[in-house]
Amino acid sequence: MVSARIRRFWGRFWMRYASAGPLGRVATRFACWCTPPFYGRQHLGMLNNKGFVSPSACIYHNDLGLNVGVFIDDRVFIYQDDEGGSVRLGRQVFIYRDTTIQTGRGGSVAIGACSTLQPRCQLSAYKGSIRIGSDVHIAPNCAFYPYGHGIAPGEPIGKQPLQTKGDIIIEDGVWIGVGVIVLDGVRIGKGAVIGAGSVVTHDVKDGAIAIGVPARVVRMRAE
């Protein structure tokens, strides 16, 4: 076992040279050699002003804004489709493995400081945008879709144009449980809690606890 002191020195040395370019990705790979995976690599993001991007992450995006403390885990996929907008990540945003963030025409993504996306989340910003505040915690397998397909008769669904009721806005301090789906035009207020498996189709007030399909407020946290 490599001592903690050596691991810290090794990671600090190589993260000075880490970047999104080919040589920078090599430096990031070296930094990982003496560091445990998953949560064990979070601290590497604090060692570079653009954070940590795993060598196995796939970044296909020309307008990605990183920040100090950002942690992008293994197999995260960040993709820009035709005319897709920006992706902006605040300080110490953690995005864990197998999460996908994509932007297409009319959509962008912004995630505020100290927010976390646990594994296998899907953020698909087409037609509308996704705005996630600070200190928001999102459990695994959650999905955010600020658009929908038309359902007019006489034509296959896949050929109908996308439509939207508006952006998805998640205010500061929200907690979202496992497997939640959030649809277009929804605002989830500050400090709200969304129960596992819920489908959010309407706004949720500040400090509310909402569960179900569709999600309904069952009580307020203050109660």
Residue pairs with C-beta under 8 A, 6 or more apart in sequence:
2 10
2 34
6 34
7 34
7 35
10 30
10 31
10 33
10 34
10 35
11 31
11 34
11 35
11 43
11 44
11 47
12 47
13 31
14 27
14 28
14 30
14 31
15 27
15 28
15 31
15 44
15 47
15 48
15 52
16 27
16 47
16 48
17 23
17 24
17 27
18 24
18 25
18 27
18 28
18 31
18 47
18 48
18 50
18 52
18 53
19 25
19 27
19 50
20 50
20 53
20 59
20 64
25 53
25 55
28 52
28 53
28 54
28 55
29 55
31 44
31 47
31 52
32 41
32 44
32 54
32 55
35 41
35 44
37 74
38 73
38 74
38 96
38 97
41 52
41 54
41 71
41 73
42 52
42 71
42 94
44 52
44 71
45 51
45 52
45 68
45 69
45 70
45 71
45 92
45 94
46 68
46 69
46 92
48 68
49 67
49 68
50 66
50 67
50 68
50 70
51 66
51 67
51 68
51 69
51 70
51 71
51 72
51 89
51 93
52 70
52 71
52 72
53 59
53 66
53 70
53 72
54 72
54 73
54 74
54 75
54 76
56 74
56 75
57 72
57 73
57 74
57 75
57 76
57 77
57 78
58 75
58 76
58 77
58 78
58 79
59 72
59 78
60 77
60 78
60 79
60 80
61 78
61 79
61 80
61 84
61 87
61 103
62 80
63 80
63 84
63 85
63 86
63 87
64 78
64 86
64 87
64 89
65 86
65 87
65 88
65 89
66 89
67 89
67 90
67 91
67 92
67 93
67 113
68 91
68 92
69 91
69 92
69 93
70 89
70 91
70 92
70 93
70 94
70 95
71 92
71 93
71 94
71 95
72 78
72 95
73 94
73 95
73 96
73 97
73 99
73 119
74 97
74 98
75 97
75 98
76 95
76 96
76 97
76 98
76 99
76 100
76 101
77 99
77 100
77 101
77 102
78 87
78 100
78 101
78 102
79 100
79 101
79 102
79 103
80 87
80 102
80 103
81 102
81 103
81 104
81 105
81 126
82 104
82 105
83 104
83 105
83 106
84 102
84 103
84 104
84 105
84 107
84 108
84 125
85 103
85 106
85 107
85 108
85 109
85 125
85 129
86 103
86 108
86 109
86 110
87 101
87 103
87 108
87 109
87 110
88 108
88 109
88 110
88 111
89 95
89 111
90 111
90 112
90 113
90 114
90 115
90 134
91 113
91 114
92 113
92 114
93 111
93 112
93 113
93 114
93 115
93 116
94 115
94 116
94 117
95 101
95 116
95 117
96 116
96 117
96 118
96 119
97 119
97 120
98 119
98 120
99 117
99 119
99 120
99 121
99 122
99 123
100 121
100 122
100 123
100 124
101 109
101 123
101 125
102 123
102 124
102 125
102 126
103 109
103 125
103 126
104 124
104 125
104 126
104 127
105 126
105 127
106 126
106 127
106 128
106 129
106 164
107 124
107 125
107 126
107 127
107 128
107 129
107 130
107 146
107 147
108 125
108 129
108 130
109 123
109 125
109 129
109 130
109 132
110 129
110 130
110 131
110 132
111 117
111 132
111 136
112 132
112 133
112 134
112 135
112 136
112 172
113 134
113 135
114 134
114 135
115 132
115 133
115 134
115 135
115 136
115 137
115 138
116 136
116 137
116 138
117 123
117 138
117 142
118 138
118 139
118 140
118 142
119 140
119 141
120 140
120 141
121 138
121 140
121 141
121 142
121 143
121 144
122 142
122 143
122 144
123 130
123 143
123 144
124 143
124 144
124 145
124 146
124 147
125 144
125 146
126 146
126 147
126 162
127 146
127 147
127 162
127 163
127 164
127 184
128 146
128 147
128 164
128 165
128 166
128 167
128 168
128 184
128 185
129 146
129 167
129 168
130 144
130 146
130 167
130 168
130 170
131 167
131 168
131 169
131 170
132 138
132 170
133 170
133 171
133 172
133 173
133 174
133 190
134 172
134 173
135 172
135 173
136 170
136 172
136 173
136 174
136 175
136 176
137 174
137 175
137 176
138 176
138 180
139 176
139 177
139 178
139 179
139 180
139 196
140 178
140 179
141 178
141 179
142 176
142 178
142 179
142 180
142 181
142 182
143 180
143 181
143 182
144 168
144 181
144 182
145 168
145 181
145 182
145 183
145 184
146 164
146 166
146 167
146 168
146 183
146 184
146 185
147 162
147 163
147 164
147 184
148 162
148 163
148 164
148 183
148 184
149 157
149 158
149 160
149 161
149 162
149 163
150 157
150 160
150 161
150 162
150 163
151 157
151 160
152 160
164 184
164 185
165 183
165 184
165 185
166 184
166 185
167 184
167 185
168 182
168 183
168 184
168 185
168 186
168 187
169 186
169 187
169 188
170 176
170 182
170 187
170 188
171 187
171 188
171 189
171 190
171 191
171 192
171 206
172 190
172 191
173 190
173 191
174 188
174 189
174 190
174 191
174 192
174 193
174 194
175 192
175 193
175 194
176 182
176 188
176 193
176 194
177 193
177 194
177 195
177 196
177 197
177 198
178 196
178 197
179 196
179 197
180 194
180 195
180 196
180 197
180 198
180 199
180 200
181 198
181 199
181 200
182 188
182 194
182 200
183 199
183 200
183 201
186 200
186 201
186 202
186 203
186 204
187 203
187 204
188 194
188 200
188 203
188 204
189 203
189 204
189 205
189 206
189 207
189 208
190 206
190 207
191 206
191 207
191 221
192 204
192 205
192 206
192 207
192 208
192 209
192 210
193 208
193 209
193 210
193 221
194 200
194 204
194 210
194 211
194 215
195 209
195 210
195 211
195 212
195 215
197 213
198 210
198 211
198 212
198 213
198 214
198 215
199 212
199 213
199 214
199 215
200 210
200 214
200 215
201 214
201 215
202 214
202 215
204 210
204 215
204 217
205 217
205 220
207 220
207 221
207 222
208 217
208 219
208 220
208 221
209 217
209 218
209 219
209 220
209 221
210 216
210 217
210 218
211 218
